[in-house]
Amino acid sequence: VENPTLYRPFRAEVKSLKALTCSGKCEVKKLWHGSGDDTLQKIYCTGWDKNFATTFAFGKGNYFARDAKYSTDYSRRNAPSGTKVFRMILAFVAIRDTAVGKQTMLQPPYRN
């Protein structure tokens, strides 16, 4: 299910990110995100917000995986006991630069 209200601003942001980089580099990938039902509902309604994150291994933010199996583990961990259906989101994710994160990071490192 695509949310047109959130997708239009996403496309505009991708265009803006491409304009901000000298190389014009901004890849859009389809990546998986797994979480509990309450957090997924917030994402469905309002979009991504790093403040929804409660645990973070590589800094505060939203985590995505190339392989669904990895995200399934997070869905399973946050599901009610006895649940056999796990919800995940397959999202379009704009990637401009990457960095190695640290647990204490609140935002990505500054780049020129």
C-alpha positions as CSV (number, residue, x, y, z in Angstrom):
1,V,0.0,0.0,0.0
2,E,1.4,3.3,-1.0
3,N,0.6,6.5,0.9
4,P,0.4,9.3,-1.7
5,T,0.4,12.0,1.0
6,L,3.9,10.8,2.2
7,Y,5.2,9.7,-1.2
8,R,5.0,13.1,-2.9
9,P,7.2,14.9,-0.3
10,F,9.6,11.9,-0.4
11,R,10.1,12.4,-4.2
12,A,10.7,16.1,-3.6
13,E,13.2,15.3,-0.9
14,V,15.1,12.9,-3.2
15,K,15.3,15.7,-5.8
16,S,16.6,18.1,-3.2
17,L,19.2,15.6,-1.9
18,K,20.5,15.1,-5.5
19,A,20.8,18.9,-5.9
20,L,22.8,19.2,-2.6
21,T,25.5,16.8,-3.7
22,C,28.2,17.6,-6.2
23,S,27.9,14.2,-7.7
24,G,24.1,14.2,-7.7
25,K,24.3,10.9,-5.8
26,C,21.1,9.8,-4.2
27,E,20.0,6.2,-4.6
28,V,16.5,5.1,-3.9
29,K,16.3,1.5,-2.7
30,K,13.5,-0.8,-1.5
31,L,14.4,-1.9,2.0
32,W,12.6,-3.7,4.9
33,H,11.7,-2.3,8.3
34,G,10.4,-4.4,11.1
35,S,8.9,-3.2,14.4
36,G,6.0,-3.6,16.8
37,D,2.4,-2.9,15.6
38,D,2.2,0.4,17.6
39,T,5.3,1.9,15.9
40,L,4.3,0.6,12.5
41,Q,0.9,2.3,12.9
42,K,2.6,5.6,13.7
43,I,4.8,5.2,10.6
44,Y,1.8,4.4,8.4
45,C,0.0,7.6,9.5
46,T,2.8,10.1,9.9
47,G,5.9,8.8,8.1
48,W,9.4,8.0,9.6
49,D,10.5,9.7,12.7
50,K,13.8,8.8,14.5
51,N,12.1,9.7,17.8
52,F,10.0,6.5,17.5
53,A,13.2,4.5,18.0
54,T,13.6,3.0,21.5
55,T,16.8,1.0,20.9
56,F,19.7,1.7,18.7
57,A,23.0,0.0,18.1
58,F,24.5,2.4,15.6
59,G,22.9,5.7,16.7
60,K,19.4,7.1,17.0
61,G,17.5,6.6,13.8
62,N,15.5,4.3,11.6
63,Y,17.0,1.0,10.6
64,F,16.4,-0.8,7.3
65,A,17.5,-4.1,5.9
66,R,18.1,-5.4,2.4
67,D,16.9,-8.9,3.5
68,A,13.4,-9.4,4.9
69,K,14.7,-12.1,7.3
70,Y,16.6,-9.5,9.3
71,S,13.6,-7.3,9.7
72,T,11.4,-10.2,10.6
73,D,13.5,-10.8,13.7
74,Y,12.5,-7.3,14.9
75,S,8.9,-7.8,14.1
76,R,8.9,-11.1,16.0
77,R,10.7,-9.6,19.0
78,N,8.0,-6.8,19.3
79,A,5.0,-9.0,18.6
80,P,2.5,-10.1,21.3
81,S,3.2,-13.6,22.7
82,G,1.8,-16.4,20.6
83,T,1.5,-14.2,17.4
84,K,2.4,-16.0,14.2
85,V,1.8,-13.0,11.8
86,F,4.6,-10.4,11.8
87,R,4.2,-7.1,10.0
88,M,6.9,-5.2,8.2
89,I,7.2,-2.3,5.8
90,L,8.9,-2.5,2.4
91,A,9.9,1.1,2.0
92,F,11.5,3.3,-0.6
93,V,14.6,4.7,1.2
94,A,16.7,7.6,-0.2
95,I,20.4,7.0,0.5
96,R,22.9,9.8,-0.1
97,D,25.9,9.1,2.1
98,T,26.7,6.3,4.5
99,A,28.8,6.3,7.7
100,V,29.8,3.9,10.4
101,G,27.6,4.6,13.4
102,K,28.1,4.5,17.1
103,Q,25.5,3.7,19.7
104,T,25.8,7.2,21.2
105,M,25.2,9.1,18.0
106,L,22.1,11.3,17.8
107,Q,22.7,12.4,14.2
108,P,24.9,11.4,11.3
109,P,28.5,12.8,11.3
110,Y,29.0,16.1,9.5
111,R,30.2,15.8,5.9
112,N,31.5,18.6,3.6
